[in-house]
Structure formats: structure tokens, C-alpha cells
Amino acid sequence: MVTNLRAIRYTLIGVWVVVVTVALYLYFFHRSAVEGELEDALSVTSIAASVVYLLLGSIRAFTLIPATFLIFVGLPFFSPMPLFLLTVAGIAISSSSIYWFSEALKLDELFEKKHAVRVAQMKSVLSRNELPIIIGWAFFPLTPTDLICYVCGALRVNFKTFLLGIVIGEGTICAIYIFLGDQVVNSLPFNL
């Protein structure tokens, strides 16, 4: 039984490493090809473009690439409201995946074994102020939201509270990026 769980854990870690490696390789060494494929997909139909964008937004977190990158790619192709809704949906899906992924890997056991005092402190702080901390962390542009997703999953923070905090925090900062970015793009003297 323990051997099976360990095999599953190592398989999940292996799959994650492969996905991250391939995504980073494509991002750094074949960015123009990825952007070209994305432009082709986005020019086909709005439904296909929406599906591609949502799919990319849903798996983006496993690569630890910020959602801001996708927003900037999507700005010229989507009007602000659909882009906002697709972005928030992708963030909710990817954050939920990370939350459950960290629990499946038993990261809580690893954290508690290696950093018992800090984990206890973090649990104490989060238990008293879960929602404000998650919202603040997700909103602040210099903190990686994916990290709070891993921590919340590992510490078994209430899932509904976690997801609400992520959607409010990330939704607010993404709304600023999208609607302000749309104003900037529309005010340019040339079309993108």
C-alpha cells in the first residue's frame, strides 16, 4: 500500500517535471513558434480561441509562468470582458489543480517534517486570517500566487475560502491589467 502511494507520488512528480520542462523549453527557445500557433488558433474562431486561451490558462500554473504573460498575449485578440472572464476561469482551474496536487503529493507531511515550527506558525496565522492573507497574497504582483496555492493545499486550508481568496485577489489585479491594458492598446496611434 505504501509502495503504491510512493509510486503514484513519484509518477505525479515526474509528470509535473516533464510538463514544466517542456513548457519552459518552448517558452525560452521556441517562443515565436508558440506565439504563431496561438495567433493562428485565435484567428480561427472566437470559440476556438477561447478554448485555447482557457486551456493555456488552466495549465499555466504548473509551469510557474505568471498569468500576466497570457493576459498580454490575449489583449489584442479579446475584448476586455471575455478576456477577464477567461483569465479568472483559468486561474480558478489552475489554482484548484495546484491545491489538490500539493495534497496528493503529501507536501504537508514534508513541510511538517522539515519545518515543524514554521508550519505551526503559518497554520496559526492562516487559521485566524485565511481570507485576507490569501486575497492580499494573490493581489500583490510581486508574490507568486502559485506558491500560496501550494501552501494552502499542503496546509489543508478550507478549499472554498482558498478559492474565493484567489479569485478576489487575482481577479482584481487581472481586471486592472486587462482594462487598463485595453485602454493603452486602444490609445496607441497604430493597431497591434
C-alpha positions, 0 to 999 in steps of 0.5 A: 500500500505504501509502495503504491502511494510512493509510486503514484507520488513519484509518477505525479512528480515526474509528470509535473517535471516533464510538463514544466520542462517542456513548457519552459523549453518552448517558452525560452527557445521556441517562443515565436513558434508558440506565439504563431500557433496561438495567433493562428488558433485565435484567428480561427474562431472566437470559440476556438480561441477561447478554448485555447486561451482557457486551456493555456490558462488552466495549465499555466500554473504548473509551469510557474509562468505568471498569468500576466504573460497570457493576459498580454498575449490575449489583449489584442485578440479579446475584448476586455470582458471575455478576456477577464472572464477567461483569465479568472476561469483559468486561474480558478482551474489552475489554482484548484489543480495546484491545491489538490496536487500539493495534497496528493503529493503529501507536501504537508507531511514534508513541510511538517517534517522539515519545518515543524515550527514554521508550519505551526506558525503559518497554520496559526496565522492562516487559521485566524486570517485565511481570507485576507492573507490569501486575497492580499497574497494573490493581489500583490504582483510581486508574490507568486500566487502559485506558491500560496496555492501550494501552501494552502493545499499542503496546509489543508486550508478550507478549499472554498475560502482558498478559492474565493481568496484567489479569485478576489485577489487575482481577479482584481489585479487581472481586471486592472491589467486587462482594462487598463491594458485595453485602454493603452492598446486602444490609445496607441496611434497604430493597431497591434 
